[in-house]
């Protein structure tokens, strides 16, 4: 009976990888001098830890299990010989490294989040306690240490550096190279986190118009890793989420990676939720055909998309505006502009700046459409283009400028 209970506890704790809970059972075994049960459960948990990918959860588990092992060894030895203390030190060393790595990574994550929130809330970051602690601890100087797992916390150091100063492209290269180097020993969730951070950095650099060629290539390579490693399958998630799918579509089409996007869409269909797959495919093809200049096909796919996902409401509506214009549907474009502006103003979830950008886009498109329809005496198209070029608070700025350039090239201009 006792053996059956012990075996059940070992299997359950190991299956769930609950080292924290398993340590409680180990303590119980230690207190009751159940040496056989203790060693069996310890070895079982330790095997699971060693087989797991590198992550902060693993470091915490190594600390908990290591310190539990030290307590067990110390209590179970009635007479401790001198040489035994060397074994104790090794056990404590391993536990200390686990705790140290866990602390460093968690602290960097807190620092990163605090800095991000301070920036977005316009709050002086230098006034925060975490900023003062960061300088006191001199975390950037830890890279000179050599110990098990040092590469793991170094990637967090590089992450911290590039998001503290977006111009530190050398640290981006180090961060990316190190993540790729150790990706096969990282936990799946951990790898997804870092690939996503790398992608976010590329997007920031691309939006800042710096090193566009480099980072447009980088983002494609990172998306390939994301899909090939199936990093969307985290936290028991089976399918590629529509949020990630949308992000990939928008970020690749923006930098004219249409052929890569077409290949991605065809490959990713098998990873989409069957209930959403058709909708997502229509969404992607809407952008692909638009950028290939096949506006009728793009409109066909746009009209098939269900707007059950919040962001689709904006994406599809503003795309239909541009498609109507490209197809020469003047009356439909003007009617759609009025409907779109009413929709944006009535939307309660959107931020104020977001609304302003959409409304500015619609307002300028209305003037361009009217000019194209023949109302040229009332509209100074050169003045409109100049205003658009000087504005940073508008969506589809380049597209609007291109449409005006097309009008200027007409013989009757």
ABEGO torsion letter per residue (X at the ends): XAAAAAAAAAAAAAAAGBAAAAAAAAAAAAAAGBAAAAAAAAAAAAAAAAABBBBAAAAAAAAAAAAAAAAAAAAABABBBAAAAAAAAAAAAAAAAAAAAAAAAAAAAAAAAAAAAAAAAGBBAAABAAAAAAAAAGAAAAAABBBBGAAAAAAAAAAAAAAABAABAAAAAAAAAAAAAAAAABBAAAAAAAAAAAAAAAAAAAAAGBGAAAAAAAAAAAAAAAAAAGAABBGGBABBBAAAAAAAAAAAAAAGAAAAAAAAAAAAAAABBAAAAAAAAAAAAAAAAAAAGBAAAAAAAAAABBAABAAAAAAAAAAAAAAAAAAGBAAAAAAAAAAAAAAAAABAABBAAAAAAAAAAAAAAAAAAAAAAGBAAABBAAAAAAAAAABABBBGAAAAAAAAAAAAABAAX
